[in-house]
Amino acid sequence: MKDNRIKERRDDSVRRILDAAMEIFAEVGYEGARVDEIAKRAGVNKAMIYYRIGDKKTLYEDVIHDVFGDMVERISENIRDELSPEEKFRIYLANIAKTMAEHPTLPRIMMREVASGWTHFSEAVIKDITGILVIVKDIIDEGVKKGVFIDVNPLVVHLMAIGTMLLFNLSTPVRKNFYHLLEGNIKMPENLSFENIVPEIQRMMLRVLKA
């Protein structure tokens, strides 16, 4: 029921509220965020946020569920039965990367949650994450059955994927200096953008999974 309400509320004003809230939650965290500031940045009044979405806790839950719910839905739609386990795994990784590219502030929110012990993740978000883990498990199980993957824990696989992409995103401001220090010692790639690093992650993780 709540999922349907969220989708019904995605008009322009609610979209602006969710986008503004995501930026502020990333900048100052859940505790530091103020509904007044979110309303100001979204260009709406505070009363509209309470009327259309709810209090700060509900707003935070909707912001994260909006992103994670879409990711689960998109991965599920893109993974077709006729595809090989390897192709399905590439799609899973590509869709996580696509979500992070579309929501550049998401990595900071997730790292804040890691540091706080996932204190503010709602039951709906936990279900979204569980949905992703089920997808990964199904892909791995199929790969094991077909003799192309080793039997590994899907949670470990997902944490490896998420962790790599999160840290790559968050390291963006310092990478140029880092590469400069390594110049002459290690050959650095010409283009190490997030768009180009995803195939590299896919390639490495598939090699780890290969039977």
N, C-alpha and C positions, 0 to 999 in steps of 0.2 A: 504493500500500500504506500509506504513512504517513498519507494522508488518512483512510483507513478506520479506522486505529488511533485517530486523534484523535477521530473521531466516536464510536467505541465507548467511549472513556474519559470522555465527558461526563456522568458521574454527579455527584451533589451535591458530593462532596469535591473532585473534579477541577475542577468549575466554580468552587468557592470558591478553589482554588489559583490558577487562571488569573485570576480577578477581582482577587485580592489582589496577584498578581504585576504585573498591569497598572498598578495604582495605584502601587506602589512603583517600578516602572521609570519611570513618568511623573514621580514626585517627585524621585528621585535619579539617574536614568539607569541604564544597564546597568552601568557600572563601580561605581557606588555601591550597587547593590542587593545584599542579602545573603539567601541562602536561608533562614537562621534567621529573619529578620524576616518574610519572605514566609510561612513556615510558621506563625509566631505570629499574623499577621494573618488567615490562612486558618483558623486553629483546628485545625491538623493538626500532626503531628510531622515533622521534617525528613526522616526516613527514608521517609515516605510519598511525599514529593515525588520523591525519587530513584528510588523503586520504581515509582511510577505514571507519571512523566513523564521524569525524567532530571536531568542537571546544570543549572546556571544557563543555559548557552548553549542547551541544548535547550528549557528552559522559556521563555526569551525568544522563540525561534523559534516555539514552539507558540502563545504568547500572540498574536503578530502574525498568524501564519497562520490562527489561529482566527477573527480578525476579518476579515481580507482575503478568506479563502476563503469565508466566509459572504456577504460583499458580492458577490463574483463570482457565486456561486450564485443569490443573490436577484435581481440584475440580470438574469441570464440567464433566470430563471423568469418575471419580470415583463414582459420584452420579447417580445411576440408578433408573429408574421409579418405579421398583418393591420393592425398599427398603422402610422401614418405616421412618417416620419423625425423630424418635430418631436415627436410623442408619445413616441417611443422615447428621444429626447434628454432630454426632461423626466423620464422614468422613471429614466434613468441618473443625472441630477443629484439627483433626489429620494432615490434609494437611497444615494448617497454621504452626503447630509445625514442620512438616517435612521441610518446607521452611526455618524456622529459624535455624533448625539443620544443614541444608545444607549450609546456609549462616550466620555463627556466627557473622559477622560484621554488619549484617542488623539492629539489634536492636539499635546500636549506631547511624547509619544514620537516622533511624526513629525518635529517640529522638532529634537529632539535628534539624530535620525538624519541630517537634512539637514546639521546643523552638523558631524557626525562623518564626513560623506562616505558615508553609508549603510553604515558599517562592519559593522553587526551584522545586516543583513538576510540571511536565508538564501536558498538557491536556491528553496525552496518559495514564499517571499514574493515573490521576483522573478517567479516564474511567475504568481502571483496578479495582480500589477500588470500583467504582460504580457497576462493574460486580459482585464483591464479595458480596456487600450489596444486590443485586438483588437475588443472590443465597440464602442468609440468609433469606430474606423476603419470598421467595417461600417456603422454608422449614417450617418457622414459620406459614405461611398462611395455608399450608397443615395440619400442626399439630393442628392448631385451628379448622379447618374444621372437622378434625377427632376426636376432643374432647380430644386430648392428651397434647396440649400446651395451655398456656394462651396467650392472645393477647398482645404482647410487641413490642416496637420499635426495628427494626432490627439493627439500628445504635448503640443503647445503648448496645445491645447484642454483636455486633462485637467489640465495644470499650472495653467491659469487657474482652472479649477473648484475644484481642491483648494486652491490658494493662497488664493483668496478665502474659502473656508469655514474654513480653518485660522486665518487671521488674524482673521476675525470672531469665532470661538470664543475665541481667545487674548486678544482685546481686551476681553472682557466686563468685567473688573474696573475698567477705566479709562473705559469709555464714558460713564457718568453724569457724571463730571467733565468729560469732553471736550465733551459736549452742553451742559453748564452754561456753559462758556467761549464756546460758539458762540451761546448764546441772544441773540436780538436781531439777529444778523447773518445767520444761515441758518435757515430754517424746518426744524425737525427733526420727523420722523414721531412720531406718538403711541406707536406700538408697533413697535420695531425688534428684536424677539426673533428668535432663530434660526429659529423656525417660520415667521415672517412674511418673513424675508429670502430664503428659498429661492425662492419664486415670483419675487422681484425678480431673483435671479441667473439663473433660467431665462429670464425675459423678456429680460434684457440679452444673455445669451450667444446666444440664438436670433436676436436682431437682428444680432449680429455675423456669424453663420453664413449668414444669409439671402442668397440670390443676387440 
